[in-house]
Amino acid sequence: MLAISATMLATSTYAWFTMSREVEVKNIQMTATVPEDIQISLGHLQYVAGGTTDVDQATAKNFTGLTDNQGILKPASGANADNGNVQAPNTGTDAISMLDWSSSADISQYYRLGKIMPASSTTGENIFFTPDAAGVGKSLKSGAKYFQAADMTTAFAWDTTDSTFKSGGSDGDSAMTTLHAIDKTARADDKWGTGEETEGNPKYATAEEWYDTNDDGYYVDIPVWFRSSAKEDINLSVDAYVTTNAAKDDDDLYLAARAVILYNSTPAIDATPAATSNLLRIRQDALTETKSIVDFMYTTNSTGDAVSAVDATAKTATYADATEYEGAGLIKVLAGTNNAYGTPTKAIVRVWLEGEDPNCWNQNAGQNFNISLKFSKDATTPPESSIVRDDKKAVGEDGSLKDGQQVTVTVNNTTNDVLVFEYHSTATPKWDLIDGTFHTLEGKTYTFNSTTVTNSDQIAAQLEAMGTKQSTFASGLTVTVAP
């Protein structure tokens, strides 16, 4: 599960697309649980020793890497890793490289964000907006002007001479919300907006006007990498749902959240996204819900859902119906070779607030919501094993395992892997890995149930060989490691 949790609150300042209040993304969390043979990364982690460089391998072993928020993201160039300027993750399986990868990642531990202002898009590839909302944010001023904020991965910037946002704008104020990478060893001191501006702790700057955006903007892009140890290439599909911590009704801001995946059909560690998933069919509250929250109103137009294009000269908009993601596999992750992980592939998660959603207006300012993305192997329907069952610890009347029972297998290696398997009597195989990743290192022998194992599928096979009596699985199950 890839969870993007956006805590949003509002202050009254400007007027935007269909909302006359500033919406601040205070925090975004990304917590990923990917299939057993897939790993996720936010980029290369730098373990600070003396202030600037990676520490040696022996010291690095004392850290747990991406899983437990150790280290900071290393810039690809320059002084900081802001706005995706992060060095790609290491690709090996040595101690330092493995720290860049995990089955989970919390983006709020590595980034801070500026404010996100409402925008509009039919596909998520191009982002548009207008500052000319009227009234309470449910109508537009006569002669409203529209602007483009992004063309695929090119963030437009304000150009003072031409009085517009465009590619290569001279003023430098980007239409993209700043994705500020935490760049201090002492994370508690990196507030990005409090205290004095110092080296490694820049001052957050709020927008002065709709065009003078500073660190604020109209969308945010979050770079992520995937890699696989599978024997064949894998196509990852994605499913999504959104929740809120506020009291719910049928008119909530969280229902205006939008997300897409930008990707390249030719996988590479430095791939530039060239395609979009289109609008993810975000479900309300849970993956089991069948209705998408993607909704639009026609009070500002009558020709389509959202803005599909803007005339750069006339600053007028063309509306069209939105294009939704149909569920096919889109992120190709290359197979591993020689028991090692394959070449990583890069993608971008893009998030914005849809101004043409009927829930995006003044009254709803100040609500919180969480977007969760679930990546699957070319399937968007949540597998049965993802369902939480009340009877997961129950057993049959004869002492046999019952469908849904879970067991935990620990690996006494340097990464202390914890694997959770779930039992299904009619499935093939009967044991399904639902959490955790099994790491192996060269020169090590891994033994489970008195049998040499090299991957989680072999562990699952041994669990099946152990029979169906619950008593067999009552004690701790461990994969032992020998040099």
C-alpha positions, 0 to 999 in steps of 0.5 A, spaced: 500 500 500 502 506 498 499 511 502 499 519 501 496 522 507 495 530 506 493 534 512 490 540 509 488 546 512 486 553 510 487 561 511 483 566 507 488 570 502 486 569 495 481 566 490 483 561 485 479 556 481 473 554 484 475 556 491 477 562 495 481 560 500 488 557 500 489 550 502 495 548 505 498 541 504 501 541 511 504 534 511 504 528 506 506 521 508 507 515 503 507 508 506 508 503 501 507 496 502 509 492 495 508 485 493 514 481 496 518 481 490 518 488 489 521 494 493 520 501 493 525 507 494 525 515 494 532 515 492 539 515 495 540 516 502 546 519 505 548 517 512 551 524 514 558 523 518 562 529 519 556 533 515 557 531 508 559 524 506 556 517 506 559 513 512 563 507 511 559 500 510 560 498 517 557 504 520 551 504 515 550 497 518 547 500 524 542 504 520 535 501 518 535 505 512 528 507 508 524 503 513 526 507 519 527 514 517 535 514 517 539 518 513 537 524 508 536 524 501 542 526 497 542 531 491 543 529 484 546 535 483 547 542 487 546 543 495 539 540 496 534 535 493 528 539 492 523 538 487 525 531 485 533 533 484 534 527 488 540 522 486 537 515 484 537 509 489 543 505 489 542 498 485 546 493 489 544 488 495 550 490 499 549 493 506 549 501 503 545 499 497 539 495 501 538 501 505 535 505 500 530 500 499 524 497 503 517 495 502 515 501 506 516 509 506 514 515 509 515 521 505 513 526 511 520 523 514 524 526 508 520 532 505 516 538 507 511 541 502 509 548 500 501 550 499 497 546 494 492 551 490 486 548 486 487 547 479 484 542 474 486 537 469 482 532 465 488 527 465 493 529 470 498 530 464 497 537 463 495 542 469 491 548 469 488 553 473 485 560 474 485 565 479 478 568 477 474 565 482 468 568 484 463 569 490 464 563 494 468 559 489 462 556 485 463 561 479 468 564 475 468 572 474 466 574 467 472 574 462 476 569 467 483 568 465 486 561 465 494 559 465 498 552 464 502 550 470 505 544 467 506 540 461 508 533 463 514 533 468 515 541 465 513 545 471 511 552 468 514 558 471 512 566 471 514 570 466 514 578 468 515 580 461 509 576 458 505 576 464 504 569 464 506 562 466 510 558 461 516 553 460 522 557 462 519 563 465 524 568 467 521 570 474 523 563 476 516 562 481 514 555 479 507 553 478 509 547 482 509 546 489 516 546 492 517 539 494 523 541 500 527 535 501 529 535 509 537 537 509 539 537 516 542 531 520 538 534 526 531 533 523 527 536 529 531 542 527 529 542 520 522 546 520 522 549 514 518 556 515 520 557 523 526 560 525 532 564 522 534 561 515 541 558 515 545 553 511 541 547 511 535 550 513 532 554 508 526 559 510 519 557 507 516 563 503 509 563 502 505 565 496 505 573 495 500 573 490 497 567 485 503 568 480 508 570 486 508 563 488 514 562 492 514 555 495 507 554 494 504 552 487 498 548 484 500 541 484 506 536 487 510 531 484 513 525 488 519 521 485 519 514 486 523 508 484 521 500 484 525 494 483 524 487 482 527 480 484 522 476 480 524 472 474 520 475 469 518 483 468 512 485 472 507 490 470 504 494 476 497 497 476 494 501 481 488 502 485 486 508 490 482 510 495 481 517 500 479 517 507 478 523 512 479 524 519 474 529 519 466 528 520 464 526 514 458 528 509 456 528 502 460 535 501 467 534 503 474 537 501 477 530 501 472 528 495 476 533 490 483 530 491 486 527 485 492 523 483 495 520 477 502 516 476 506 519 470 511 513 468 515 511 462 513 505 458 521 503 457 523 502 464 530 505 466 532 508 473 533 515 470 527 514 465 523 521 464 515 520 464 512 520 458 505 517 459 500 518 464 495 513 468 489 518 467 485 520 473 485 514 478 479 512 480 479 514 487 474 510 491 471 513 498 474 510 504 476 503 502 478 499 496 472 495 497 467 501 495 465 500 488 464 508 486 469 513 484 469 520 488 471 523 481 466 528 480 465 534 476 460 540 476 457 544 470 456 551 473 462 554 470 461 551 464 457 546 460 462 543 455 466 538 459 468 536 466 475 540 467 480 544 463 483 540 457 487 546 454 489 553 455 490 558 449 496 561 451 495 568 448 487 569 449 488 565 456 481 562 455 480 555 456 477 548 453 473 544 457 473 536 456 470 530 459 475 527 464 479 520 462 479 515 467 484 510 469 482 503 466 486 498 471 491 496 466 498 494 468 502 501 467 509 501 470 514 496 468 519 493 473 524 489 470 526 482 472 532 480 476 538 476 474 542 471 477 538 472 484 539 479 484 534 485 483 533 488 476 534 495 474 530 500 477 524 504 474 522 511 476 515 514 476 512 520 479 506 520 483 502 527 482 497 530 486 492 536 486 486 539 488 480 539 482 477 546 482 472 543 478 469 538 483 463 540 487 466 539 493 472 544 492 469 551 495 470 556 500 466 552 506 470 546 505 476 549 507 480 546 513 479 539 512 484 533 512 484 527 508 489 521 506 490 518 499 492 511 499 495 507 493 495 500 492 500 497 487 499 490 484 501 486 479 497 487 473 491 487 477 487 493 481 482 488 484 485 488 492 487 480 493 483 476 498 489 476 502 488 484 503 482 483 507 482 483 514 478 478 517 476 477 524 477 469 524 484 470 522 487 466 528 481 461 529 482 454 527 477 448 525 474 443 530 479 438 528 485 443 530 486 444 523 488 451 520 482 455 518 482 460 512 485 467 513 490 464 519 496 468 519 503 466 521 509 470 522 516 467 520 522 471 522 529 471 519 535 472 523 539 476 518 542 483 518 536 486 516 531 482 521 526 480 516 519 479 518 515 475 513 507 474 514 504 469 511 496 467 510 493 461 509 487 459 504 486 452 503 483 452 496 489 457 493 495 455 489 499 456 493 496 455 500 500 460 503 500 467 501 505 472 503 502 479 505 507 483 508 515 483 509 520 482 504 526 476 504 533 479 503 538 474 501 546 476 501 551 472 497 555 467 501 549 466 506 545 459 506 538 460 509 534 454 512 527 453 513 524 447 516 530 443 515 530 445 507 535 451 504 531 456 501 532 462 497 526 466 496 519 467 500 516 462 495 520 457 497 518 458 504 511 458 502 512 451 499 515 449 506 509 452 510 505 447 506 509 441 507 508 442 514 501 440 514 495 443 516 495 442 524 494 449 527 499 446 533 505 445 528 505 453 527 504 455 534 511 456 536 516 461 533 518 460 525 525 462 524 529 462 517 536 461 520 542 464 516 549 461 516 555 464 513 
